[in-house]
Amino acid sequence: MIRHTVVFRLKHPAASAAERDFLRAARELAGIPGVQHFECLRQISAKNPFTFGLSMEFANAAAYKRYSDHPDHVRFVQER
């Protein structure tokens, strides 16, 4: 099992339409084949400079590579 996590802070204002749009698009990554246990997380601790996180699991390295190379993932990373 492989767990892939990403933590980030958005440049969009909190609770804005742009923030909602980004998070909606991020949640769509869960639909890529091989993604398991997808979570979109919000950081609440002031000790951490990041405000969001994505976490997902893959059965193995091959499944992660297919996700990483998937056109929807590549487009998300390039455009967002």
Distance bins in CASP14 RR format, pairs under 12 A and 6 or more apart:
PFRMAT RR
TARGET T0000
AUTHOR 0000-0000-0000
RMODE 2
METHOD distances of the structure
MODEL  1
1 34 0 0 0 0 0 1 0 0 0 0 0
1 36 0 0 0 0 1 0 0 0 0 0 0
1 37 0 0 0 0 1 0 0 0 0 0 0
1 56 0 0 0 0 0 1 0 0 0 0 0
1 57 1 0 1 0 0 0 0 0 0 0 0
1 58 1 0 0 1 0 0 0 0 0 0 0
1 59 1 0 0 1 0 0 0 0 0 0 0
1 60 1 0 0 1 0 0 0 0 0 0 0
1 61 0 0 0 0 0 1 0 0 0 0 0
1 63 0 0 0 0 1 0 0 0 0 0 0
1 64 0 0 0 0 0 1 0 0 0 0 0
2 34 0 0 0 0 0 1 0 0 0 0 0
2 35 0 0 0 0 0 1 0 0 0 0 0
2 36 0 0 0 0 1 0 0 0 0 0 0
2 37 0 0 0 0 0 1 0 0 0 0 0
2 55 0 0 0 0 0 1 0 0 0 0 0
2 56 0 0 0 0 1 0 0 0 0 0 0
2 57 1 0 0 1 0 0 0 0 0 0 0
2 58 1 0 1 0 0 0 0 0 0 0 0
2 59 1 0 0 1 0 0 0 0 0 0 0
2 60 1 0 0 1 0 0 0 0 0 0 0
2 61 1 0 0 1 0 0 0 0 0 0 0
2 62 0 0 0 0 1 0 0 0 0 0 0
2 63 1 0 0 1 0 0 0 0 0 0 0
2 64 1 0 1 0 0 0 0 0 0 0 0
2 65 0 0 0 0 1 0 0 0 0 0 0
2 66 0 0 0 0 0 1 0 0 0 0 0
2 67 0 0 0 0 1 0 0 0 0 0 0
2 68 0 0 0 0 0 1 0 0 0 0 0
3 35 0 0 0 0 0 1 0 0 0 0 0
3 36 0 0 0 0 1 0 0 0 0 0 0
3 37 0 0 0 0 1 0 0 0 0 0 0
3 38 0 0 0 0 0 1 0 0 0 0 0
3 39 0 0 0 0 0 1 0 0 0 0 0
3 54 0 0 0 0 0 1 0 0 0 0 0
3 55 1 0 0 1 0 0 0 0 0 0 0
3 56 1 0 0 1 0 0 0 0 0 0 0
3 57 1 0 1 0 0 0 0 0 0 0 0
3 58 1 0 0 1 0 0 0 0 0 0 0
3 59 0 0 0 0 0 1 0 0 0 0 0
3 63 0 0 0 0 0 1 0 0 0 0 0
3 64 0 0 0 0 1 0 0 0 0 0 0
4 29 0 0 0 0 0 1 0 0 0 0 0
4 30 0 0 0 0 0 1 0 0 0 0 0
4 32 0 0 0 0 0 1 0 0 0 0 0
4 34 0 0 0 0 0 1 0 0 0 0 0
4 35 0 0 0 0 1 0 0 0 0 0 0
4 36 0 0 0 0 0 1 0 0 0 0 0
4 37 0 0 0 0 0 1 0 0 0 0 0
4 38 0 0 0 0 1 0 0 0 0 0 0
4 39 0 0 0 0 0 1 0 0 0 0 0
4 53 0 0 0 0 0 1 0 0 0 0 0
4 54 0 0 0 0 1 0 0 0 0 0 0
4 55 1 0 0 1 0 0 0 0 0 0 0
4 56 1 0 1 0 0 0 0 0 0 0 0
4 57 1 0 0 1 0 0 0 0 0 0 0
4 58 1 0 0 1 0 0 0 0 0 0 0
4 61 0 0 0 0 0 1 0 0 0 0 0
4 63 0 0 0 0 0 1 0 0 0 0 0
4 64 1 0 0 1 0 0 0 0 0 0 0
4 65 0 0 0 0 0 1 0 0 0 0 0
4 67 1 0 0 1 0 0 0 0 0 0 0
4 68 0 0 0 0 1 0 0 0 0 0 0
4 73 0 0 0 0 0 1 0 0 0 0 0
5 37 0 0 0 0 0 1 0 0 0 0 0
5 38 0 0 0 0 0 1 0 0 0 0 0
5 39 0 0 0 0 1 0 0 0 0 0 0
5 40 0 0 0 0 0 1 0 0 0 0 0
5 41 0 0 0 0 1 0 0 0 0 0 0
5 50 0 0 0 0 0 1 0 0 0 0 0
5 52 0 0 0 0 0 1 0 0 0 0 0
5 53 1 0 0 1 0 0 0 0 0 0 0
5 54 1 0 0 1 0 0 0 0 0 0 0
5 55 1 0 1 0 0 0 0 0 0 0 0
5 56 1 0 0 1 0 0 0 0 0 0 0
5 57 0 0 0 0 1 0 0 0 0 0 0
5 58 0 0 0 0 0 1 0 0 0 0 0
6 26 0 0 0 0 1 0 0 0 0 0 0
6 29 0 0 0 0 1 0 0 0 0 0 0
6 38 0 0 0 0 0 1 0 0 0 0 0
6 39 0 0 0 0 0 1 0 0 0 0 0
6 40 0 0 0 0 0 1 0 0 0 0 0
6 41 0 0 0 0 0 1 0 0 0 0 0
6 50 0 0 0 0 1 0 0 0 0 0 0
6 52 0 0 0 0 1 0 0 0 0 0 0
6 53 1 0 1 0 0 0 0 0 0 0 0
6 54 1 0 1 0 0 0 0 0 0 0 0
6 55 0 0 0 0 1 0 0 0 0 0 0
6 56 0 0 0 0 1 0 0 0 0 0 0
6 68 0 0 0 0 0 1 0 0 0 0 0
6 73 0 0 0 0 0 1 0 0 0 0 0
6 76 0 0 0 0 0 1 0 0 0 0 0
6 77 0 0 0 0 1 0 0 0 0 0 0
6 80 0 0 0 0 0 1 0 0 0 0 0
7 40 0 0 0 0 0 1 0 0 0 0 0
7 41 0 0 0 0 1 0 0 0 0 0 0
7 42 0 0 0 0 0 1 0 0 0 0 0
7 43 1 0 0 1 0 0 0 0 0 0 0
7 45 0 0 0 0 0 1 0 0 0 0 0
7 48 1 0 0 1 0 0 0 0 0 0 0
7 49 0 0 0 0 1 0 0 0 0 0 0
7 50 1 0 1 0 0 0 0 0 0 0 0
7 51 0 0 0 0 1 0 0 0 0 0 0
7 52 1 0 0 1 0 0 0 0 0 0 0
7 53 1 0 1 0 0 0 0 0 0 0 0
7 54 0 0 0 0 1 0 0 0 0 0 0
7 55 0 0 0 0 1 0 0 0 0 0 0
8 19 0 0 0 0 0 1 0 0 0 0 0
8 22 0 0 0 0 1 0 0 0 0 0 0
8 23 0 0 0 0 0 1 0 0 0 0 0
8 26 0 0 0 0 1 0 0 0 0 0 0
8 40 0 0 0 0 0 1 0 0 0 0 0
8 41 0 0 0 0 0 1 0 0 0 0 0
8 42 0 0 0 0 0 1 0 0 0 0 0
8 43 0 0 0 0 1 0 0 0 0 0 0
8 48 0 0 0 0 0 1 0 0 0 0 0
8 49 0 0 0 0 0 1 0 0 0 0 0
8 50 1 0 1 0 0 0 0 0 0 0 0
8 51 1 0 0 1 0 0 0 0 0 0 0
8 52 1 0 1 0 0 0 0 0 0 0 0
8 53 1 0 0 1 0 0 0 0 0 0 0
8 54 0 0 0 0 1 0 0 0 0 0 0
8 77 0 0 0 0 0 1 0 0 0 0 0
8 80 0 0 0 0 1 0 0 0 0 0 0
9 19 0 0 0 0 0 1 0 0 0 0 0
9 22 0 0 0 0 0 1 0 0 0 0 0
9 42 0 0 0 0 0 1 0 0 0 0 0
9 43 0 0 0 0 1 0 0 0 0 0 0
9 48 0 0 0 0 1 0 0 0 0 0 0
9 49 1 0 0 1 0 0 0 0 0 0 0
9 50 1 0 1 0 0 0 0 0 0 0 0
9 51 1 0 1 0 0 0 0 0 0 0 0
9 52 1 0 0 1 0 0 0 0 0 0 0
9 53 0 0 0 0 1 0 0 0 0 0 0
10 16 0 0 0 0 1 0 0 0 0 0 0
10 18 1 0 0 1 0 0 0 0 0 0 0
10 19 1 0 1 0 0 0 0 0 0 0 0
10 20 0 0 0 0 0 1 0 0 0 0 0
10 21 0 0 0 0 0 1 0 0 0 0 0
10 22 1 0 0 1 0 0 0 0 0 0 0
10 23 0 0 0 0 1 0 0 0 0 0 0
10 25 0 0 0 0 0 1 0 0 0 0 0
10 26 0 0 0 0 0 1 0 0 0 0 0
10 42 0 0 0 0 0 1 0 0 0 0 0
10 43 0 0 0 0 0 1 0 0 0 0 0
10 50 0 0 0 0 1 0 0 0 0 0 0
10 51 1 0 0 1 0 0 0 0 0 0 0
10 52 1 0 0 1 0 0 0 0 0 0 0
10 53 0 0 0 0 0 1 0 0 0 0 0
10 80 0 0 0 0 1 0 0 0 0 0 0
11 18 0 0 0 0 1 0 0 0 0 0 0
11 19 0 0 0 0 1 0 0 0 0 0 0
11 22 0 0 0 0 1 0 0 0 0 0 0
11 51 0 0 0 0 0 1 0 0 0 0 0
11 52 0 0 0 0 0 1 0 0 0 0 0
11 80 0 0 0 0 0 1 0 0 0 0 0
12 18 1 1 0 0 0 0 0 0 0 0 0
12 19 1 0 1 0 0 0 0 0 0 0 0
12 20 0 0 0 0 1 0 0 0 0 0 0
12 21 0 0 0 0 1 0 0 0 0 0 0
12 22 1 0 0 1 0 0 0 0 0 0 0
12 23 0 0 0 0 1 0 0 0 0 0 0
12 25 0 0 0 0 0 1 0 0 0 0 0
12 51 0 0 0 0 0 1 0 0 0 0 0
12 52 0 0 0 0 0 1 0 0 0 0 0
12 80 0 0 0 0 0 1 0 0 0 0 0
13 19 1 0 0 1 0 0 0 0 0 0 0
13 20 0 0 0 0 0 1 0 0 0 0 0
13 22 0 0 0 0 0 1 0 0 0 0 0
13 51 0 0 0 0 0 1 0 0 0 0 0
14 20 0 0 0 0 0 1 0 0 0 0 0
14 22 0 0 0 0 0 1 0 0 0 0 0
14 23 0 0 0 0 0 1 0 0 0 0 0
14 42 0 0 0 0 0 1 0 0 0 0 0
14 51 1 0 0 1 0 0 0 0 0 0 0
14 52 0 0 0 0 0 1 0 0 0 0 0
15 23 0 0 0 0 0 1 0 0 0 0 0
15 42 0 0 0 0 0 1 0 0 0 0 0
15 51 0 0 0 0 0 1 0 0 0 0 0
16 22 0 0 0 0 1 0 0 0 0 0 0
16 23 0 0 0 0 0 1 0 0 0 0 0
17 23 0 0 0 0 0 1 0 0 0 0 0
17 24 0 0 0 0 0 1 0 0 0 0 0
18 24 0 0 0 0 0 1 0 0 0 0 0
18 25 0 0 0 0 0 1 0 0 0 0 0
18 80 0 0 0 0 0 1 0 0 0 0 0
19 25 0 0 0 0 0 1 0 0 0 0 0
19 26 0 0 0 0 0 1 0 0 0 0 0
19 40 0 0 0 0 0 1 0 0 0 0 0
19 42 0 0 0 0 0 1 0 0 0 0 0
19 51 0 0 0 0 1 0 0 0 0 0 0
19 52 0 0 0 0 1 0 0 0 0 0 0
19 80 0 0 0 0 0 1 0 0 0 0 0
20 26 0 0 0 0 0 1 0 0 0 0 0
20 27 0 0 0 0 0 1 0 0 0 0 0
20 40 0 0 0 0 0 1 0 0 0 0 0
21 27 0 0 0 0 0 1 0 0 0 0 0
21 28 0 0 0 0 0 1 0 0 0 0 0
21 79 0 0 0 0 0 1 0 0 0 0 0
21 80 0 0 0 0 1 0 0 0 0 0 0
22 28 0 0 0 0 0 1 0 0 0 0 0
22 29 0 0 0 0 0 1 0 0 0 0 0
22 40 0 0 0 0 0 1 0 0 0 0 0
22 51 0 0 0 0 0 1 0 0 0 0 0
22 52 0 0 0 0 1 0 0 0 0 0 0
22 53 0 0 0 0 0 1 0 0 0 0 0
22 54 0 0 0 0 0 1 0 0 0 0 0
22 76 0 0 0 0 1 0 0 0 0 0 0
22 79 0 0 0 0 0 1 0 0 0 0 0
22 80 1 0 0 1 0 0 0 0 0 0 0
23 29 0 0 0 0 0 1 0 0 0 0 0
23 30 0 0 0 0 0 1 0 0 0 0 0
23 40 1 0 0 1 0 0 0 0 0 0 0
23 41 0 0 0 0 0 1 0 0 0 0 0
23 42 0 0 0 0 1 0 0 0 0 0 0
23 51 0 0 0 0 0 1 0 0 0 0 0
23 52 1 0 0 1 0 0 0 0 0 0 0
23 53 0 0 0 0 1 0 0 0 0 0 0
23 54 0 0 0 0 1 0 0 0 0 0 0
23 76 0 0 0 0 0 1 0 0 0 0 0
23 80 0 0 0 0 0 1 0 0 0 0 0
24 30 0 0 0 0 0 1 0 0 0 0 0
24 40 0 0 0 0 1 0 0 0 0 0 0
24 76 0 0 0 0 0 1 0 0 0 0 0
24 80 0 0 0 0 0 1 0 0 0 0 0
25 31 0 0 0 0 0 1 0 0 0 0 0
25 40 0 0 0 0 0 1 0 0 0 0 0
25 54 0 0 0 0 0 1 0 0 0 0 0
25 72 0 0 0 0 1 0 0 0 0 0 0
25 73 0 0 0 0 0 1 0 0 0 0 0
25 75 0 0 0 0 1 0 0 0 0 0 0
25 76 1 0 0 1 0 0 0 0 0 0 0
25 77 0 0 0 0 0 1 0 0 0 0 0
25 79 0 0 0 0 1 0 0 0 0 0 0
25 80 1 0 0 1 0 0 0 0 0 0 0
26 32 0 0 0 0 0 1 0 0 0 0 0
26 35 0 0 0 0 0 1 0 0 0 0 0
26 38 0 0 0 0 1 0 0 0 0 0 0
26 39 0 0 0 0 0 1 0 0 0 0 0
26 40 1 0 0 1 0 0 0 0 0 0 0
26 41 0 0 0 0 0 1 0 0 0 0 0
26 42 0 0 0 0 0 1 0 0 0 0 0
26 52 0 0 0 0 1 0 0 0 0 0 0
26 53 0 0 0 0 1 0 0 0 0 0 0
26 54 1 0 1 0 0 0 0 0 0 0 0
26 55 0 0 0 0 0 1 0 0 0 0 0
26 56 0 0 0 0 0 1 0 0 0 0 0
26 72 0 0 0 0 0 1 0 0 0 0 0
26 73 0 0 0 0 0 1 0 0 0 0 0
26 76 1 0 0 1 0 0 0 0 0 0 0
26 77 0 0 0 0 0 1 0 0 0 0 0
26 79 0 0 0 0 0 1 0 0 0 0 0
26 80 1 0 0 1 0 0 0 0 0 0 0
27 35 0 0 0 0 0 1 0 0 0 0 0
27 38 1 0 0 1 0 0 0 0 0 0 0
27 39 0 0 0 0 1 0 0 0 0 0 0
27 40 1 0 1 0 0 0 0 0 0 0 0
27 41 0 0 0 0 0 1 0 0 0 0 0
27 52 0 0 0 0 0 1 0 0 0 0 0
27 53 0 0 0 0 0 1 0 0 0 0 0
27 54 0 0 0 0 1 0 0 0 0 0 0
27 56 0 0 0 0 0 1 0 0 0 0 0
27 76 0 0 0 0 0 1 0 0 0 0 0
28 35 0 0 0 0 0 1 0 0 0 0 0
28 38 0 0 0 0 1 0 0 0 0 0 0
28 40 0 0 0 0 0 1 0 0 0 0 0
28 54 0 0 0 0 0 1 0 0 0 0 0
28 70 0 0 0 0 0 1 0 0 0 0 0
28 72 1 0 0 1 0 0 0 0 0 0 0
28 73 0 0 0 0 0 1 0 0 0 0 0
28 75 0 0 0 0 0 1 0 0 0 0 0
28 76 1 0 0 1 0 0 0 0 0 0 0
28 80 0 0 0 0 0 1 0 0 0 0 0
29 35 1 0 0 1 0 0 0 0 0 0 0
29 38 1 0 0 1 0 0 0 0 0 0 0
29 39 0 0 0 0 0 1 0 0 0 0 0
29 40 0 0 0 0 1 0 0 0 0 0 0
29 53 0 0 0 0 0 1 0 0 0 0 0
29 54 1 0 0 1 0 0 0 0 0 0 0
29 55 0 0 0 0 0 1 0 0 0 0 0
29 56 1 0 0 1 0 0 0 0 0 0 0
29 67 0 0 0 0 1 0 0 0 0 0 0
29 68 0 0 0 0 0 1 0 0 0 0 0
29 70 0 0 0 0 1 0 0 0 0 0 0
29 71 0 0 0 0 0 1 0 0 0 0 0
29 72 1 0 0 1 0 0 0 0 0 0 0
29 73 1 0 0 1 0 0 0 0 0 0 0
29 74 0 0 0 0 0 1 0 0 0 0 0
29 75 0 0 0 0 0 1 0 0 0 0 0
29 76 1 0 0 1 0 0 0 0 0 0 0
29 77 0 0 0 0 1 0 0 0 0 0 0
29 80 0 0 0 0 0 1 0 0 0 0 0
30 36 0 0 0 0 1 0 0 0 0 0 0
30 37 0 0 0 0 1 0 0 0 0 0 0
30 38 1 1 0 0 0 0 0 0 0 0 0
30 39 0 0 0 0 1 0 0 0 0 0 0
30 40 0 0 0 0 1 0 0 0 0 0 0
30 54 0 0 0 0 1 0 0 0 0 0 0
30 55 0 0 0 0 0 1 0 0 0 0 0
30 56 1 0 0 1 0 0 0 0 0 0 0
30 57 0 0 0 0 0 1 0 0 0 0 0
30 67 0 0 0 0 0 1 0 0 0 0 0
30 72 0 0 0 0 0 1 0 0 0 0 0
30 73 0 0 0 0 0 1 0 0 0 0 0
30 76 0 0 0 0 0 1 0 0 0 0 0
31 38 1 0 0 1 0 0 0 0 0 0 0
31 56 0 0 0 0 0 1 0 0 0 0 0
31 67 0 0 0 0 1 0 0 0 0 0 0
31 70 0 0 0 0 1 0 0 0 0 0 0
31 72 0 0 0 0 1 0 0 0 0 0 0
31 73 0 0 0 0 0 1 0 0 0 0 0
31 76 0 0 0 0 0 1 0 0 0 0 0
32 38 0 0 0 0 1 0 0 0 0 0 0
32 56 0 0 0 0 1 0 0 0 0 0 0
32 58 0 0 0 0 0 1 0 0 0 0 0
32 63 0 0 0 0 0 1 0 0 0 0 0
32 64 0 0 0 0 0 1 0 0 0 0 0
32 65 0 0 0 0 0 1 0 0 0 0 0
32 66 0 0 0 0 1 0 0 0 0 0 0
32 67 1 0 1 0 0 0 0 0 0 0 0
32 68 0 0 0 0 1 0 0 0 0 0 0
32 69 0 0 0 0 0 1 0 0 0 0 0
32 70 1 0 1 0 0 0 0 0 0 0 0
32 71 0 0 0 0 1 0 0 0 0 0 0
32 72 1 0 1 0 0 0 0 0 0 0 0
32 73 1 0 0 1 0 0 0 0 0 0 0
32 74 0 0 0 0 0 1 0 0 0 0 0
32 75 0 0 0 0 0 1 0 0 0 0 0
32 76 0 0 0 0 1 0 0 0 0 0 0
33 58 0 0 0 0 0 1 0 0 0 0 0
33 59 0 0 0 0 0 1 0 0 0 0 0
33 62 0 0 0 0 0 1 0 0 0 0 0
33 63 0 0 0 0 1 0 0 0 0 0 0
33 64 0 0 0 0 0 1 0 0 0 0 0
33 66 1 0 0 1 0 0 0 0 0 0 0
33 67 1 0 0 1 0 0 0 0 0 0 0
33 69 0 0 0 0 0 1 0 0 0 0 0
33 70 1 0 0 1 0 0 0 0 0 0 0
33 71 0 0 0 0 0 1 0 0 0 0 0
33 72 0 0 0 0 0 1 0 0 0 0 0
33 73 0 0 0 0 0 1 0 0 0 0 0
34 56 0 0 0 0 1 0 0 0 0 0 0
34 57 0 0 0 0 1 0 0 0 0 0 0
34 58 1 0 0 1 0 0 0 0 0 0 0
34 59 1 0 0 1 0 0 0 0 0 0 0
34 60 0 0 0 0 1 0 0 0 0 0 0
34 62 0 0 0 0 1 0 0 0 0 0 0
34 63 1 0 1 0 0 0 0 0 0 0 0
34 64 0 0 0 0 1 0 0 0 0 0 0
34 65 0 0 0 0 0 1 0 0 0 0 0
34 66 1 0 0 1 0 0 0 0 0 0 0
34 67 1 0 0 1 0 0 0 0 0 0 0
34 68 0 0 0 0 0 1 0 0 0 0 0
34 70 0 0 0 0 1 0 0 0 0 0 0
34 73 0 0 0 0 0 1 0 0 0 0 0
35 54 0 0 0 0 0 1 0 0 0 0 0
35 55 0 0 0 0 0 1 0 0 0 0 0
35 56 1 0 1 0 0 0 0 0 0 0 0
35 57 1 0 0 1 0 0 0 0 0 0 0
35 58 1 0 0 1 0 0 0 0 0 0 0
35 59 0 0 0 0 0 1 0 0 0 0 0
35 63 0 0 0 0 1 0 0 0 0 0 0
35 64 0 0 0 0 1 0 0 0 0 0 0
35 66 0 0 0 0 1 0 0 0 0 0 0
35 67 1 0 0 1 0 0 0 0 0 0 0
35 68 0 0 0 0 0 1 0 0 0 0 0
35 70 0 0 0 0 1 0 0 0 0 0 0
35 72 0 0 0 0 0 1 0 0 0 0 0
35 73 0 0 0 0 1 0 0 0 0 0 0
36 55 0 0 0 0 0 1 0 0 0 0 0
36 56 1 0 0 1 0 0 0 0 0 0 0
36 57 1 0 1 0 0 0 0 0 0 0 0
36 58 1 0 0 1 0 0 0 0 0 0 0
36 59 1 0 0 1 0 0 0 0 0 0 0
36 60 0 0 0 0 0 1 0 0 0 0 0
36 63 0 0 0 0 1 0 0 0 0 0 0
36 64 0 0 0 0 0 1 0 0 0 0 0
36 67 0 0 0 0 0 1 0 0 0 0 0
37 54 0 0 0 0 0 1 0 0 0 0 0
37 55 1 0 0 1 0 0 0 0 0 0 0
37 56 1 0 0 1 0 0 0 0 0 0 0
37 57 1 0 1 0 0 0 0 0 0 0 0
37 58 0 0 0 0 1 0 0 0 0 0 0
37 59 0 0 0 0 0 1 0 0 0 0 0
38 53 0 0 0 0 0 1 0 0 0 0 0
38 54 1 0 0 1 0 0 0 0 0 0 0
38 55 1 0 0 1 0 0 0 0 0 0 0
38 56 1 0 1 0 0 0 0 0 0 0 0
38 57 0 0 0 0 1 0 0 0 0 0 0
38 58 0 0 0 0 0 1 0 0 0 0 0
38 67 0 0 0 0 0 1 0 0 0 0 0
39 52 0 0 0 0 0 1 0 0 0 0 0
39 53 1 0 0 1 0 0 0 0 0 0 0
39 54 1 0 0 1 0 0 0 0 0 0 0
39 55 1 0 1 0 0 0 0 0 0 0 0
39 56 1 0 0 1 0 0 0 0 0 0 0
39 57 0 0 0 0 1 0 0 0 0 0 0
40 51 0 0 0 0 0 1 0 0 0 0 0
40 52 1 0 0 1 0 0 0 0 0 0 0
40 53 1 0 0 1 0 0 0 0 0 0 0
40 54 1 0 1 0 0 0 0 0 0 0 0
40 55 0 0 0 0 1 0 0 0 0 0 0
40 56 0 0 0 0 1 0 0 0 0 0 0
41 48 0 0 0 0 0 1 0 0 0 0 0
41 50 0 0 0 0 1 0 0 0 0 0 0
41 51 0 0 0 0 1 0 0 0 0 0 0
41 52 1 0 0 1 0 0 0 0 0 0 0
41 53 1 0 1 0 0 0 0 0 0 0 0
41 54 1 0 0 1 0 0 0 0 0 0 0
41 55 1 0 0 1 0 0 0 0 0 0 0
41 56 0 0 0 0 0 1 0 0 0 0 0
42 48 0 0 0 0 0 1 0 0 0 0 0
42 50 0 0 0 0 0 1 0 0 0 0 0
42 51 1 0 0 1 0 0 0 0 0 0 0
42 52 1 0 1 0 0 0 0 0 0 0 0
42 53 1 0 0 1 0 0 0 0 0 0 0
42 54 0 0 0 0 0 1 0 0 0 0 0
43 49 0 0 0 0 1 0 0 0 0 0 0
43 50 1 0 1 0 0 0 0 0 0 0 0
43 51 1 0 1 0 0 0 0 0 0 0 0
43 52 1 0 0 1 0 0 0 0 0 0 0
43 53 1 0 0 1 0 0 0 0 0 0 0
43 54 0 0 0 0 0 1 0 0 0 0 0
44 50 0 0 0 0 0 1 0 0 0 0 0
44 51 0 0 0 0 1 0 0 0 0 0 0
44 52 0 0 0 0 0 1 0 0 0 0 0
44 53 0 0 0 0 0 1 0 0 0 0 0
45 51 0 0 0 0 0 1 0 0 0 0 0
54 67 0 0 0 0 0 1 0 0 0 0 0
54 73 0 0 0 0 0 1 0 0 0 0 0
54 76 0 0 0 0 0 1 0 0 0 0 0
54 77 0 0 0 0 0 1 0 0 0 0 0
54 80 0 0 0 0 0 1 0 0 0 0 0
56 63 0 0 0 0 0 1 0 0 0 0 0
56 64 0 0 0 0 1 0 0 0 0 0 0
56 67 1 0 0 1 0 0 0 0 0 0 0
56 68 0 0 0 0 0 1 0 0 0 0 0
56 73 0 0 0 0 0 1 0 0 0 0 0
57 63 0 0 0 0 1 0 0 0 0 0 0
57 64 0 0 0 0 1 0 0 0 0 0 0
57 67 0 0 0 0 0 1 0 0 0 0 0
58 64 1 0 1 0 0 0 0 0 0 0 0
58 65 0 0 0 0 1 0 0 0 0 0 0
58 66 0 0 0 0 1 0 0 0 0 0 0
58 67 1 0 0 1 0 0 0 0 0 0 0
58 68 0 0 0 0 1 0 0 0 0 0 0
58 70 0 0 0 0 0 1 0 0 0 0 0
59 65 0 0 0 0 0 1 0 0 0 0 0
59 66 0 0 0 0 0 1 0 0 0 0 0
59 67 0 0 0 0 0 1 0 0 0 0 0
60 66 0 0 0 0 0 1 0 0 0 0 0
60 67 0 0 0 0 0 1 0 0 0 0 0
61 67 0 0 0 0 0 1 0 0 0 0 0
61 68 0 0 0 0 0 1 0 0 0 0 0
62 68 0 0 0 0 0 1 0 0 0 0 0
62 69 0 0 0 0 0 1 0 0 0 0 0
63 69 0 0 0 0 0 1 0 0 0 0 0
63 70 0 0 0 0 0 1 0 0 0 0 0
64 70 0 0 0 0 0 1 0 0 0 0 0
64 73 0 0 0 0 0 1 0 0 0 0 0
65 73 0 0 0 0 0 1 0 0 0 0 0
66 72 0 0 0 0 0 1 0 0 0 0 0
66 73 0 0 0 0 1 0 0 0 0 0 0
66 74 0 0 0 0 0 1 0 0 0 0 0
67 73 1 0 1 0 0 0 0 0 0 0 0
67 74 0 0 0 0 0 1 0 0 0 0 0
67 76 0 0 0 0 0 1 0 0 0 0 0
67 77 0 0 0 0 0 1 0 0 0 0 0
68 74 0 0 0 0 1 0 0 0 0 0 0
68 76 0 0 0 0 0 1 0 0 0 0 0
68 77 0 0 0 0 1 0 0 0 0 0 0
69 75 0 0 0 0 0 1 0 0 0 0 0
69 77 0 0 0 0 0 1 0 0 0 0 0
70 76 0 0 0 0 1 0 0 0 0 0 0
70 77 0 0 0 0 0 1 0 0 0 0 0
71 77 0 0 0 0 0 1 0 0 0 0 0
71 78 0 0 0 0 0 1 0 0 0 0 0
71 79 0 0 0 0 0 1 0 0 0 0 0
72 78 0 0 0 0 0 1 0 0 0 0 0
72 79 0 0 0 0 0 1 0 0 0 0 0
72 80 0 0 0 0 0 1 0 0 0 0 0
73 79 0 0 0 0 0 1 0 0 0 0 0
73 80 0 0 0 0 0 1 0 0 0 0 0
74 80 0 0 0 0 0 1 0 0 0 0 0
END
